[in-house]
């Protein structure tokens, strides 16, 4: 993550739905850095909201403040305390960007972190192909599609308790569907672990109706199909 306030102001501009950004000193509210075109009063608003939020958090013993989201009819503002400054982010009020509601939004402002998120998304899409091929082989889109959908909806939540996978992927009638535009900070390893569990659960359900031998054969068929497509 960028440490210098000026770097933070520029880095956050790359994030979804950001219109302007500023960094103001916690001590006296003076402007440290503002993005081009930022409203002249944005720094004052950020300083007021940031200091007020920290006072409230301290008085109520809520712990260290990581972010504040202020919303109104025609505005949406994110305040991020960082060392000696408050980073203020003016957001498009019509949008609900995924990254704003993460526990520590500042951790996402590095190119390496965004690269990790992209890698996790790519792995997720690859694993989805495997699961959907298995579901196709197991006849999940036939007469028992509703039953399979119920199982998939339940297990998508169970294999990733924080609920990130269930936001990115939905259970369809005997398949799983990628929710375009939905991002989370789930890691590549967490995606791999979650889908390993989901594949095992899918096979286990199929064994109950098809038997172990047939499921094993169908699993090998899917692996062969994937290997052929990669050539």
N, C-alpha and C positions, 0 to 999 in steps of 0.2 A: 504494500500500500504506500502511496506517495505520502511523505511526511511533511514537506513544505506546504504551507497554506496556499501558495500560488499554484502548486502542482495539484492540490486537491480541487481547487476551483476549476482548473482545466480538465482534470480527469472526470469529474462528475458530469461535465457537459456531454460526455460520450454515452451516458446512460439514457435509457428509454424515458421519454416524456419530460426531460429537463429543458426548461426554457432559459433560465438564467441561474447564476450562482455567485455567492459572495463569501468572503471570510472576514469576520470582524473579531477584534480583540475582546476576550472575556473581561478583562480588567476594566476597560472604559468604553467599549463599544466602537472604537475607532475602526475605520475601514482599513483592512490589510490588503485585500485584493477583490476586484469585482470583474466579472466577465463582461465582454463587450455588449453594450445595449441594456445592461441591468438597470431597472428602475432606480431613481436616485434615493428613494426612501427604503429600499430593500435592506440595506445594512442596519438601519434603525429598528426595523421590524424584527430582524433576526436577533439583534442584540437584546431586545426586550423579551421576546419569546424564550430565547435560550436561557437568560438569567432567571426569568420567572420560573421556568420549568425546573431548573436546578435547585432553586430555593424550595419549591414545593416538594421535590423529590427528597431533599435533605430533611425538611421538617417532618415529613411523613415516614421517614426512614425506609424509603423505597429502594435504596441501593444506588449504585452508580448509573447515571443517565446515559443511555446509548443513543437515543434518538427521540425526536418529538415530531409528530405529524399534526399539523393544523389545517383544517379544511373548512371552507365556507362555500357560499353559493357560486362565487366566481373566482375562487382561489384555492390553491393547495400548496402548502409550504412544509418542507422537511428541514428540521434543524438537527445538525449532527455535531455534538461537542467533540473537540479534538485538541488535546493538550492545552495551548493557550488561546485557542480561537473557537468560535462557533462557525461551522460551515452551514450556510443557508442555501437551500435549493428551491427555486421557484419552479413548480411542476404544472404541467397542463392539467387543469381541473377536470377535464372530461375523461382523463385516462386513469387507470389503476395499475401502474407499473409494478411488476413482480418483485423487484429488488427492494422497494421502499419498505415493505413489511417484513423483511428479513431481520433476525435478531441483532445483527451488527452490520448495517449497510456499508459502513466505511471499509470493511474487509473486502468488499467486492470491487473496489476502485483500482485494482491493479490489473495489468494485462495478463499476468500469470494466473490470477484467480479466474478471470473471464475465460481464459484458455482451458482451465480445468473444467469449468461449467460446460463449455462447448464439447469437450471430449466426453463428458458424462452423457450429454444429450445424444451424441453420435452412437455411443455404446447402447444406450437405451433403445434407439431405433433399430439397431442390429438385433438386439435381444427380442424385440417385439416381433420381428420377422420369424425368429425361431418359434416363439410361443404360438403365433398365429398359424404357422404351418402345422405344428403339433395339433392344435385345436381342429384344424381342417381334417387331418388324418384320423383324429379320434371321433369325427362326426359331431362335433360340438355345435355345428350350425344347422343340425337337423331338427328332429322333433323335440329334443331336449335342450334347445338353444336357451330357453328362459332359465332352466336349471343351471346351465353352465354360466350364464350371465350373472346370476345371483352369487355363484361361487367365486367368480372372478372379481366382482365388486368387493366382496368380503375380504378376499385374500390380498388384493392390491393394497388394502389398508393394513392388513396384518403383517405383510412382509416388510413394510417400512412404517413403523409406528408414528414417526413425526408427521406422516401424511403427505410428504412431498411427491412421492410416486403417484399417489392417488389423485393429485392435482394435475400431473402431467399426462396421465394415461387414464382413459375411461373404459369401463367394461361394456362391450356391445353384446349383441345376440350371438354368443359363441365365438367372440373374438375380442381383442383389445384395440383401442383406438387412441392415436396420439393427439393430444390437445394442442393444436398449433398456437404458438405465441405464449404458452405458459412455461415459465422458467422457475427453477428453484436452485438452491445451492447444494443439492445432493451431489455427492462425489462419485467418481467413476467406480471406486471400490464398492460403495454402497449400492450403486445400480447393479453391479455384478452379483453381489450377495443377495439382493432382493429378488433378482430374476432366477438365480439358482434355486431359491426356495419356491418361487412360483412354478418353475418347470417341474420340480419334484411333486408339488401339490397337484399339478395338472395331470401328471402321469399316474399319480396315486388314484385320482378320481376315475381316470380312464380304465385302470386295472380292475376296478370294482365291477365294470360292465363288460369289458372286452377280454380280460384275463391278462396275466403277465406276459405270456409268450407273444400274443398279438401286439400288445403295446410295445414290447421290445422291438419287434419287427418294424412297426410303424415309426418308432423313434429312429431306427437306422435308416429308414427311407427318407425321413426329413433331413438327417445329417448328410446323406448322399446328395439330395437335392441342393442343399446349401453349398456343398463342396463344388458341385457342377456349375452353379451360378457364379461362383467366385473365379472360375477359370477364365 
